[in-house]
Amino acid sequence: MTGILGKVKTLKFRDFPTHGGYSVFFVENGYDEKLNLSIMNHLMEIHGILDKKSIEFIYFPLIMQEARNAAIYNYPQLKRADFSNSLSSDVLLQLLEEDEERTMIPPCILQYTTTKDGIDYVNAYPISIEEDADMIPLMENLLEQLYEDRVSCSSILEYDFDFYSHRKEPLTADETFSSDVQAKMQEVYEKVKDLQLLGVSEWALKQYLFPQKRLSSMVITEKYDIILPYYNNLHIKMEPLVKAVFILFLRHEEGIVFKCLSDYRNELKDIYLDIRSKLERPGHLSEERINQSIDALTNPLSNSINEKCARVRAAFVSQFDESLAKYYYIDGICGEAKRIILDRDLVEWR
C-alpha cells in the first residue's frame, strides 16, 4: 500500500508568504492524527527527499521551534519561552481568496506558482495515507509532481579588496577601513548566516508573535560592562583595548576623523588604563607595551584602528542582526568622521 496523491488543484491566495516554488507547505483544515504523526516520524527523510529539487518543506506545528535561534538573533528582545506555542496547519488557509474553500480543502501540500493582478496562484496536492510506511513513497511521488525553482542568494557582502592596488604610497587606515573591516568580519558573517530569518520563518514570526524591531538602551557600568537591558540584559563582551576604542567613540557623538586620532591619544590611553584597573585579573603589561598599542591605534597609517573597529562590530553582529547592530558599532565613509550612530539618550553611564 502506498499513500494517495490526489488531483492537483490551483487555489487563489492573497499575500502568500513566498513568491517562489522553493518552499512547500503542509496544510489541513482540522487535524489528521495519522498523517501528522507520520510526518513527524519521517520529517528528516521528507526534507531529504524534497531537497533533491532544492525545495524546503514547511510544517507549521514545528516552525517556531525550528526558527527559535534565528528568531532570537533577529529579535533579541524575545525569550525562548516565547516559542512554547505552535502554529496549526490551517494558518495559511486564512489567506485564501475564496472563503468557502477553507472548509472544503483536504490535507494537502501547497506550492506557489505565479501571481496575476494581485492574486497568488498556488498548486494544492491532496495527500492521504493508510499507514505510516506510506509516507516516504508518497513524498517520492510528490517530488515528481513539484517544479524546481532554484534561488541563490547570500547575505555576505563581497568587496573588491584590490581597489587601491594601483597606489604606490602607503594607504591610510581611513582609506582601507571598509575593506579591512569586511575582511575581518567574513568569519563572523559565515557563523551567523544560518541565523538569518528568511521567507516563511520571518512571515510566521511577524504574523503570530508580532515583534517589533526595537533598539535597546545601553548601560555602561562603573566597571565598563556593556549591557543592553531590552535585549534580556545582554552582556556585550570585548577585550580591554577594543573596549577602550568603543568607549572613546561612544564619548564623542560627533565622531572622530581617523587622521585626527593622534589628538585623542591621551584620552584613549586613560580609558584603556581605567578599564584595565577594574579587571579582576588585569595581568601585567609594561608601560612600553601599552604605549606601543596606543601609538599604533592613533597612527593613521596603521590598520590597528580598523582591526579594533572590526572587533567592535563583531561583538554586536555575533549577538544579533546587523539591522540592529549597526546602531551600536563604529562606522563611516572614507574621508569623514567615523561614529556610533546610537542616540545618546539611549546611553546610560553608571
KOLVO-14140 format. One record per residue (C-alpha): residue number from 0; x, y, z; residue in three letters. Coordinates in Angstrom, 3 decimals. Layout:
<atoms>
+-----+----------+----------+----------+--------+
! num !       px !       py !       pz ! residu !
+-----+----------+----------+----------+--------+
! NUM !        X !        Y !        Z !    ALA !
...
+-----+----------+----------+----------+--------+
</atoms>
This chain:
<atoms>
+-----+----------+----------+----------+--------+
! num !       px !       py !       pz ! residu !
+-----+----------+----------+----------+--------+
!   0 !    0.000 !    0.000 !    0.000 !    MET !
!   1 !    1.254 !    3.494 !   -0.812 !    THR !
!   2 !   -0.065 !    6.898 !    0.061 !    GLY !
!   3 !   -2.537 !    8.588 !   -2.220 !    ILE !
!   4 !   -1.605 !   11.772 !   -4.080 !    LEU !
!   5 !   -4.856 !   13.383 !   -5.226 !    GLY !
!   6 !   -5.551 !   15.506 !   -8.267 !    LYS !
!   7 !   -3.797 !   18.851 !   -8.154 !    VAL !
!   8 !   -5.970 !   21.920 !   -7.791 !    LYS !
!   9 !   -5.000 !   25.576 !   -8.157 !    THR !
!  10 !   -6.071 !   27.839 !   -5.296 !    LEU !
!  11 !   -6.136 !   31.628 !   -5.080 !    LYS !
!  12 !   -4.437 !   33.364 !   -2.170 !    PHE !
!  13 !   -3.757 !   36.911 !   -1.082 !    ARG !
!  14 !   -0.335 !   37.710 !    0.422 !    ASP !
!  15 !    1.022 !   34.171 !    0.223 !    PHE !
!  16 !    4.252 !   34.097 !    2.302 !    PRO !
!  17 !    6.541 !   33.069 !   -0.587 !    THR !
!  18 !    6.664 !   34.028 !   -4.238 !    HIS !
!  19 !    8.633 !   31.045 !   -5.457 !    GLY !
!  20 !    8.395 !   27.301 !   -5.633 !    GLY !
!  21 !   11.385 !   26.759 !   -3.346 !    TYR !
!  22 !    9.091 !   26.072 !   -0.364 !    SER !
!  23 !    6.115 !   23.753 !    0.023 !    VAL !
!  24 !    3.635 !   23.740 !    2.899 !    PHE !
!  25 !    1.583 !   21.076 !    4.592 !    PHE !
!  26 !   -1.895 !   22.440 !    5.341 !    VAL !
!  27 !   -5.106 !   20.930 !    6.614 !    GLU !
!  28 !   -8.466 !   22.102 !    7.890 !    ASN !
!  29 !   -8.719 !   20.121 !   11.101 !    GLY !
!  30 !   -6.285 !   17.522 !   12.381 !    TYR !
!  31 !   -5.477 !   14.189 !   10.755 !    ASP !
!  32 !   -3.645 !   12.419 !   13.583 !    GLU !
!  33 !   -2.302 !    9.567 !   11.462 !    LYS !
!  34 !   -0.924 !   11.935 !    8.829 !    LEU !
!  35 !    0.643 !   14.321 !   11.331 !    ASN !
!  36 !    2.316 !   11.552 !   13.323 !    LEU !
!  37 !    3.750 !   10.115 !   10.134 !    SER !
!  38 !    5.103 !   13.500 !    9.041 !    ILE !
!  39 !    6.839 !   13.961 !   12.401 !    MET !
!  40 !    8.190 !   10.391 !   12.292 !    ASN !
!  41 !    9.729 !   10.955 !    8.858 !    HIS !
!  42 !   10.455 !   14.685 !    8.938 !    LEU !
!  43 !   14.174 !   14.369 !    8.233 !    MET !
!  44 !   13.542 !   11.933 !    5.403 !    GLU !
!  45 !   10.933 !   14.253 !    3.886 !    ILE !
!  46 !   13.424 !   17.137 !    3.994 !    HIS !
!  47 !   15.986 !   14.921 !    2.278 !    GLY !
!  48 !   13.622 !   13.860 !   -0.492 !    ILE !
!  49 !   12.451 !   17.378 !   -1.332 !    LEU !
!  50 !   15.972 !   18.753 !   -1.103 !    ASP !
!  51 !   16.704 !   16.864 !   -4.339 !    LYS !
!  52 !   14.904 !   19.735 !   -6.048 !    LYS !
!  53 !   16.123 !   22.363 !   -3.554 !    SER !
!  54 !   12.638 !   22.557 !   -2.046 !    ILE !
!  55 !   12.110 !   23.350 !    1.638 !    GLU !
!  56 !    9.335 !   21.518 !    3.482 !    PHE !
!  57 !    7.378 !   23.735 !    5.884 !    ILE !
!  58 !    5.481 !   22.031 !    8.693 !    TYR !
!  59 !    3.843 !   24.801 !   10.737 !    PHE !
!  60 !    3.437 !   22.941 !   14.066 !    PRO !
!  61 !    7.246 !   22.824 !   14.362 !    LEU !
!  62 !    8.282 !   26.007 !   12.571 !    ILE !
!  63 !    8.503 !   28.116 !   15.730 !    MET !
!  64 !   10.835 !   25.611 !   17.376 !    GLN !
!  65 !   12.965 !   25.294 !   14.241 !    GLU !
!  66 !   13.245 !   29.069 !   13.837 !    ALA !
!  67 !   13.828 !   29.796 !   17.522 !    ARG !
!  68 !   17.574 !   30.511 !   17.424 !    ASN !
!  69 !   17.268 !   32.588 !   14.260 !    ALA !
!  70 !   14.308 !   34.486 !   15.673 !    ALA !
!  71 !   16.148 !   35.413 !   18.869 !    ILE !
!  72 !   19.151 !   36.554 !   16.820 !    TYR !
!  73 !   16.922 !   38.805 !   14.702 !    ASN !
!  74 !   14.649 !   39.895 !   17.563 !    TYR !
!  75 !   16.908 !   39.871 !   20.644 !    PRO !
!  76 !   14.099 !   41.077 !   22.912 !    GLN !
!  77 !   12.438 !   37.648 !   22.570 !    LEU !
!  78 !   12.912 !   34.835 !   25.076 !    LYS !
!  79 !   12.927 !   31.093 !   24.449 !    ARG !
!  80 !    9.644 !   30.837 !   26.357 !    ALA !
!  81 !    8.007 !   32.897 !   23.604 !    ASP !
!  82 !    8.252 !   29.828 !   21.348 !    PHE !
!  83 !    6.401 !   27.383 !   23.568 !    SER !
!  84 !    3.236 !   27.600 !   21.454 !    ASN !
!  85 !    2.982 !   26.081 !   17.988 !    SER !
!  86 !    1.124 !   27.163 !   14.890 !    LEU !
!  87 !   -1.643 !   24.998 !   13.472 !    SER !
!  88 !   -1.526 !   23.668 !    9.941 !    SER !
!  89 !   -4.553 !   25.693 !    8.873 !    ASP !
!  90 !   -2.732 !   29.007 !    9.259 !    VAL !
!  91 !   -2.346 !   29.593 !    5.514 !    LEU !
!  92 !   -5.979 !   28.837 !    4.810 !    LEU !
!  93 !   -6.864 !   32.203 !    6.340 !    GLN !
!  94 !   -5.273 !   33.798 !    3.277 !    LEU !
!  95 !   -7.500 !   32.047 !    0.746 !    LEU !
!  96 !   -9.227 !   34.424 !   -1.624 !    GLU !
!  97 !  -12.430 !   32.358 !   -1.579 !    GLU !
!  98 !  -13.627 !   31.748 !    1.988 !    ASP !
!  99 !  -15.768 !   28.726 !    1.155 !    GLU !
! 100 !  -12.701 !   26.746 !    0.101 !    GLU !
! 101 !  -11.320 !   26.742 !    3.656 !    ARG !
! 102 !  -13.750 !   24.112 !    4.922 !    THR !
! 103 !  -13.589 !   22.022 !    1.754 !    MET !
! 104 !   -9.838 !   21.626 !    1.363 !    ILE !
! 105 !   -8.379 !   18.215 !    2.367 !    PRO !
! 106 !   -4.887 !   17.767 !    3.852 !    PRO !
! 107 !   -2.529 !   18.824 !    1.088 !    CYS !
! 108 !    0.846 !   20.199 !    0.068 !    ILE !
! 109 !    0.907 !   23.753 !   -1.309 !    LEU !
! 110 !    3.408 !   25.166 !   -3.803 !    GLN !
! 111 !    3.310 !   28.712 !   -5.187 !    TYR !
! 112 !    3.172 !   29.030 !   -8.983 !    THR !
! 113 !    2.546 !   32.626 !  -10.085 !    THR !
! 114 !    0.926 !   35.991 !   -9.309 !    THR !
! 115 !   -1.558 !   37.814 !  -11.523 !    LYS !
! 116 !   -3.455 !   41.011 !  -10.740 !    ASP !
! 117 !   -2.536 !   40.821 !   -7.063 !    GLY !
! 118 !   -3.699 !   37.225 !   -6.669 !    ILE !
! 119 !   -1.204 !   34.457 !   -5.803 !    ASP !
! 120 !   -1.907 !   31.161 !   -7.559 !    TYR !
! 121 !   -0.865 !   28.091 !   -5.589 !    VAL !
! 122 !   -0.996 !   24.416 !   -6.512 !    ASN !
! 123 !   -2.597 !   22.157 !   -3.887 !    ALA !
! 124 !   -1.650 !   18.441 !   -3.900 !    TYR !
! 125 !   -4.073 !   16.434 !   -1.700 !    PRO !
! 126 !   -2.343 !   13.670 !    0.279 !    ILE !
! 127 !   -3.518 !   10.762 !    2.409 !    SER !
! 128 !   -2.041 !    7.556 !    3.865 !    ILE !
! 129 !   -3.342 !    4.289 !    5.259 !    GLU !
! 130 !   -0.287 !    3.531 !    7.394 !    GLU !
! 131 !    2.993 !    5.118 !    8.439 !    ASP !
! 132 !    5.007 !    3.194 !    5.833 !    ALA !
! 133 !    3.076 !    5.006 !    3.086 !    ASP !
! 134 !    4.659 !    8.391 !    3.808 !    MET !
! 135 !    8.028 !    8.023 !    2.068 !    ILE !
! 136 !    6.646 !    6.562 !   -1.209 !    PRO !
! 137 !    4.033 !    9.325 !   -1.129 !    LEU !
! 138 !    6.692 !   12.028 !   -0.837 !    MET !
! 139 !    8.781 !   10.486 !   -3.582 !    GLU !
! 140 !    5.723 !   10.501 !   -5.816 !    ASN !
! 141 !    5.019 !   14.126 !   -4.844 !    LEU !
! 142 !    8.571 !   15.134 !   -5.721 !    LEU !
! 143 !    7.960 !   14.141 !   -9.334 !    GLU !
! 144 !    4.967 !   16.500 !   -9.490 !    GLN !
! 145 !    6.608 !   19.544 !   -7.917 !    LEU !
! 146 !    8.554 !   22.007 !  -10.020 !    TYR !
! 147 !   12.051 !   23.179 !   -9.123 !    GLU !
! 148 !   12.659 !   26.870 !   -8.515 !    ASP !
! 149 !   16.298 !   27.435 !   -7.663 !    ARG !
! 150 !   17.083 !   30.655 !   -5.827 !    VAL !
! 151 !   20.643 !   31.538 !   -4.925 !    SER !
! 152 !   21.364 !   34.368 !   -2.554 !    CYS !
! 153 !   23.866 !   35.379 !    0.072 !    SER !
! 154 !   23.707 !   37.964 !    2.833 !    SER !
! 155 !   27.511 !   38.176 !    2.916 !    ILE !
! 156 !   28.773 !   41.268 !    1.158 !    LEU !
! 157 !   31.536 !   40.914 !   -1.399 !    GLU !
! 158 !   34.180 !   43.622 !   -1.593 !    TYR !
! 159 !   36.873 !   44.427 !   -4.095 !    ASP !
! 160 !   39.967 !   44.284 !   -1.937 !    PHE !
! 161 !   42.218 !   45.297 !   -4.867 !    ASP !
! 162 !   40.534 !   48.656 !   -5.390 !    PHE !
! 163 !   43.671 !   50.561 !   -4.349 !    TYR !
! 164 !   46.160 !   48.116 !   -5.925 !    SER !
! 165 !   47.476 !   50.816 !   -8.290 !    HIS !
! 166 !   48.576 !   53.036 !   -5.406 !    ARG !
! 167 !   52.304 !   53.094 !   -4.606 !    LYS !
! 168 !   52.240 !   55.258 !   -1.456 !    GLU !
! 169 !   51.058 !   53.709 !    1.833 !    PRO !
! 170 !   47.321 !   53.620 !    2.334 !    LEU !
! 171 !   45.802 !   55.230 !    5.397 !    THR !
! 172 !   43.557 !   53.396 !    7.836 !    ALA !
! 173 !   40.702 !   55.620 !    6.654 !    ASP !
! 174 !   41.144 !   54.504 !    3.031 !    GLU !
! 175 !   41.239 !   50.807 !    3.905 !    THR !
! 176 !   38.579 !   50.972 !    6.637 !    PHE !
! 177 !   35.751 !   49.274 !    4.697 !    SER !
! 178 !   37.893 !   46.544 !    3.150 !    SER !
! 179 !   39.808 !   45.850 !    6.377 !    ASP !
! 180 !   36.660 !   45.626 !    8.474 !    VAL !
! 181 !   34.787 !   43.469 !    5.970 !    GLN !
! 182 !   37.762 !   41.119 !    5.537 !    ALA !
! 183 !   37.968 !   40.618 !    9.285 !    LYS !
! 184 !   34.190 !   40.203 !    9.539 !    MET !
! 185 !   33.917 !   37.374 !    7.000 !    GLN !
! 186 !   34.308 !   34.689 !    9.665 !    GLU !
! 187 !   31.595 !   36.280 !   11.801 !    VAL !
! 188 !   29.235 !   36.589 !    8.833 !    TYR !
! 189 !   29.821 !   32.918 !    7.989 !    GLU !
! 190 !   28.912 !   31.915 !   11.538 !    LYS !
! 191 !   25.671 !   33.896 !   11.620 !    VAL !
! 192 !   24.438 !   33.433 !    8.046 !    LYS !
! 193 !   22.300 !   30.451 !    9.094 !    ASP !
! 194 !   20.639 !   32.701 !   11.672 !    LEU !
! 195 !   19.125 !   34.977 !    9.049 !    GLN !
! 196 !   15.341 !   34.887 !    9.158 !    LEU !
! 197 !   14.079 !   34.483 !    5.617 !    LEU !
! 198 !   10.805 !   33.764 !    3.906 !    GLY !
! 199 !    8.302 !   31.729 !    5.867 !    VAL !
! 200 !   10.009 !   31.853 !    9.255 !    SER !
! 201 !   10.034 !   35.645 !    9.203 !    GLU !
! 202 !    6.457 !   35.753 !    7.924 !    TRP !
! 203 !    5.233 !   33.431 !   10.688 !    ALA !
! 204 !    7.066 !   35.393 !   13.344 !    LEU !
! 205 !    5.660 !   38.728 !   12.195 !    LYS !
! 206 !    2.146 !   37.346 !   11.874 !    GLN !
! 207 !    1.857 !   35.488 !   15.140 !    TYR !
! 208 !    4.370 !   36.871 !   17.627 !    LEU !
! 209 !    4.050 !   40.457 !   16.412 !    PHE !
! 210 !    7.566 !   41.530 !   17.417 !    PRO !
! 211 !    8.743 !   44.998 !   16.531 !    GLN !
! 212 !   12.425 !   45.505 !   15.993 !    LYS !
! 213 !   13.426 !   47.994 !   18.608 !    ARG !
! 214 !   16.709 !   49.424 !   19.813 !    LEU !
! 215 !   17.736 !   48.698 !   23.358 !    SER !
! 216 !   19.161 !   51.281 !   25.677 !    SER !
! 217 !   22.795 !   50.666 !   26.571 !    MET !
! 218 !   24.200 !   50.739 !   30.074 !    VAL !
! 219 !   27.920 !   51.288 !   30.687 !    ILE !
! 220 !   28.697 !   50.288 !   34.256 !    THR !
! 221 !   31.419 !   51.632 !   36.500 !    GLU !
! 222 !   33.473 !   48.581 !   35.508 !    LYS !
! 223 !   32.767 !   49.285 !   31.830 !    TYR !
! 224 !   30.434 !   46.335 !   31.407 !    ASP !
! 225 !   28.260 !   46.900 !   28.332 !    ILE !
! 226 !   24.654 !   45.835 !   28.994 !    ILE !
! 227 !   21.624 !   46.008 !   26.678 !    LEU !
! 228 !   18.620 !   45.826 !   29.068 !    PRO !
! 229 !   15.836 !   45.459 !   26.480 !    TYR !
! 230 !   17.648 !   42.512 !   24.908 !    TYR !
! 231 !   17.276 !   40.453 !   28.077 !    ASN !
! 232 !   20.231 !   42.215 !   29.744 !    ASN !
! 233 !   22.572 !   41.023 !   27.020 !    LEU !
! 234 !   26.221 !   41.484 !   28.010 !    HIS !
! 235 !   28.439 !   42.580 !   25.104 !    ILE !
! 236 !   31.972 !   41.325 !   25.654 !    LYS !
! 237 !   35.136 !   42.946 !   24.299 !    MET !
! 238 !   38.827 !   42.783 !   25.060 !    GLU !
! 239 !   40.095 !   45.809 !   27.042 !    PRO !
! 240 !   41.840 !   47.563 !   24.132 !    LEU !
! 241 !   38.862 !   47.003 !   21.832 !    VAL !
! 242 !   36.513 !   48.243 !   24.543 !    LYS !
! 243 !   38.681 !   51.344 !   25.022 !    ALA !
! 244 !   38.228 !   52.227 !   21.348 !    VAL !
! 245 !   34.483 !   51.641 !   21.646 !    PHE !
! 246 !   34.197 !   53.843 !   24.755 !    ILE !
! 247 !   36.235 !   56.605 !   23.080 !    LEU !
! 248 !   33.870 !   56.759 !   20.101 !    PHE !
! 249 !   30.844 !   56.442 !   22.371 !    LEU !
! 250 !   32.005 !   59.524 !   24.255 !    ARG !
! 251 !   32.332 !   61.506 !   21.037 !    HIS !
! 252 !   28.900 !   61.520 !   19.449 !    GLU !
! 253 !   30.155 !   63.827 !   16.684 !    GLU !
! 254 !   32.580 !   61.121 !   15.558 !    GLY !
! 255 !   36.326 !   61.074 !   15.024 !    ILE !
! 256 !   38.226 !   61.535 !   11.766 !    VAL !
! 257 !   40.937 !   58.877 !   11.590 !    PHE !
! 258 !   43.657 !   61.318 !   10.525 !    LYS !
! 259 !   42.995 !   63.202 !   13.774 !    CYS !
! 260 !   43.207 !   60.140 !   16.044 !    LEU !
! 261 !   46.508 !   61.343 !   17.496 !    SER !
! 262 !   44.585 !   64.227 !   19.079 !    ASP !
! 263 !   42.765 !   61.632 !   21.194 !    TYR !
! 264 !   45.852 !   59.639 !   22.192 !    ARG !
! 265 !   45.904 !   60.664 !   25.842 !    ASN !
! 266 !   42.161 !   60.217 !   26.277 !    GLU !
! 267 !   42.296 !   56.754 !   24.697 !    LEU !
! 268 !   45.185 !   55.747 !   26.949 !    LYS !
! 269 !   43.366 !   56.990 !   30.050 !    ASP !
! 270 !   40.264 !   54.997 !   29.103 !    ILE !
! 271 !   42.321 !   51.865 !   28.469 !    TYR !
! 272 !   44.168 !   52.131 !   31.778 !    LEU !
! 273 !   40.900 !   52.739 !   33.638 !    ASP !
! 274 !   39.313 !   49.668 !   32.044 !    ILE !
! 275 !   42.312 !   47.519 !   32.943 !    ARG !
! 276 !   42.344 !   48.820 !   36.527 !    SER !
! 277 !   38.815 !   47.474 !   37.030 !    LYS !
! 278 !   39.531 !   43.961 !   35.727 !    LEU !
! 279 !   39.603 !   41.151 !   38.280 !    GLU !
! 280 !   42.792 !   39.766 !   36.734 !    ARG !
! 281 !   44.348 !   42.523 !   34.640 !    PRO !
! 282 !   47.686 !   40.815 !   34.184 !    GLY !
! 283 !   50.902 !   42.767 !   33.723 !    HIS !
! 284 !   51.692 !   44.960 !   30.750 !    LEU !
! 285 !   54.764 !   47.154 !   30.646 !    SER !
! 286 !   54.403 !   50.881 !   30.059 !    GLU !
! 287 !   56.286 !   50.406 !   26.819 !    GLU !
! 288 !   53.847 !   47.756 !   25.579 !    ARG !
! 289 !   50.866 !   49.931 !   26.470 !    ILE !
! 290 !   52.324 !   52.942 !   24.679 !    ASN !
! 291 !   53.060 !   50.832 !   21.598 !    GLN !
! 292 !   49.431 !   49.694 !   21.441 !    SER !
! 293 !   48.074 !   53.221 !   21.859 !    ILE !
! 294 !   50.546 !   54.620 !   19.323 !    ASP !
! 295 !   49.506 !   52.017 !   16.762 !    ALA !
! 296 !   45.834 !   52.810 !   17.306 !    LEU !
! 297 !   46.351 !   56.538 !   16.783 !    THR !
! 298 !   48.680 !   56.173 !   13.787 !    ASN !
! 299 !   46.653 !   56.983 !   10.626 !    PRO !
! 300 !   48.897 !   54.688 !    8.554 !    LEU !
! 301 !   48.366 !   51.676 !   10.810 !    SER !
! 302 !   45.426 !   49.354 !   10.322 !    ASN !
! 303 !   45.269 !   48.702 !   14.092 !    SER !
! 304 !   42.247 !   51.010 !   14.437 !    ILE !
! 305 !   40.468 !   49.140 !   11.629 !    ASN !
! 306 !   41.104 !   45.824 !   13.352 !    GLU !
! 307 !   39.654 !   47.135 !   16.621 !    LYS !
! 308 !   36.615 !   48.600 !   14.848 !    CYS !
! 309 !   36.064 !   45.210 !   13.209 !    ALA !
! 310 !   36.149 !   43.539 !   16.621 !    ARG !
! 311 !   33.661 !   46.055 !   17.995 !    VAL !
! 312 !   31.361 !   45.256 !   15.073 !    ARG !
! 313 !   31.825 !   41.518 !   15.585 !    ALA !
! 314 !   30.919 !   41.841 !   19.275 !    ALA !
! 315 !   27.450 !   43.068 !   18.283 !    PHE !
! 316 !   26.842 !   41.230 !   14.996 !    VAL !
! 317 !   27.683 !   37.911 !   16.642 !    SER !
! 318 !   24.794 !   38.518 !   19.071 !    GLN !
! 319 !   22.020 !   39.993 !   16.919 !    PHE !
! 320 !   21.118 !   41.017 !   13.396 !    ASP !
! 321 !   23.055 !   43.772 !   11.649 !    GLU !
! 322 !   19.898 !   45.804 !   11.044 !    SER !
! 323 !   20.041 !   46.496 !   14.802 !    LEU !
! 324 !   23.763 !   46.070 !   15.416 !    ALA !
! 325 !   24.676 !   48.906 !   13.024 !    LYS !
! 326 !   23.433 !   51.429 !   15.599 !    TYR !
! 327 !   25.988 !   50.255 !   18.154 !    TYR !
! 328 !   29.229 !   49.772 !   16.242 !    TYR !
! 329 !   31.699 !   52.245 !   14.728 !    ILE !
! 330 !   31.201 !   53.048 !   11.060 !    ASP !
! 331 !   31.530 !   55.805 !    8.476 !    GLY !
! 332 !   32.640 !   56.571 !    4.941 !    ILE !
! 333 !   36.124 !   57.410 !    3.720 !    CYS !
! 334 !   37.253 !   60.943 !    4.472 !    GLY !
! 335 !   34.560 !   61.592 !    7.056 !    GLU !
! 336 !   34.300 !   61.066 !   10.793 !    ALA !
! 337 !   33.650 !   57.521 !   11.975 !    LYS !
! 338 !   30.993 !   57.366 !   14.657 !    ARG !
! 339 !   28.497 !   55.320 !   16.629 !    ILE !
! 340 !   25.054 !   56.438 !   15.474 !    ILE !
! 341 !   23.124 !   55.294 !   18.546 !    LEU !
! 342 !   21.098 !   58.145 !   20.050 !    ASP !
! 343 !   22.961 !   59.109 !   23.219 !    ARG !
! 344 !   19.651 !   59.458 !   25.032 !    ASP !
! 345 !   19.709 !   55.644 !   24.980 !    LEU !
! 346 !   23.104 !   55.514 !   26.721 !    VAL !
! 347 !   23.283 !   55.394 !   30.494 !    GLU !
! 348 !   26.591 !   55.696 !   32.338 !    TRP !
! 349 !   26.524 !   54.140 !   35.788 !    ARG !
+-----+----------+----------+----------+--------+
</atoms>
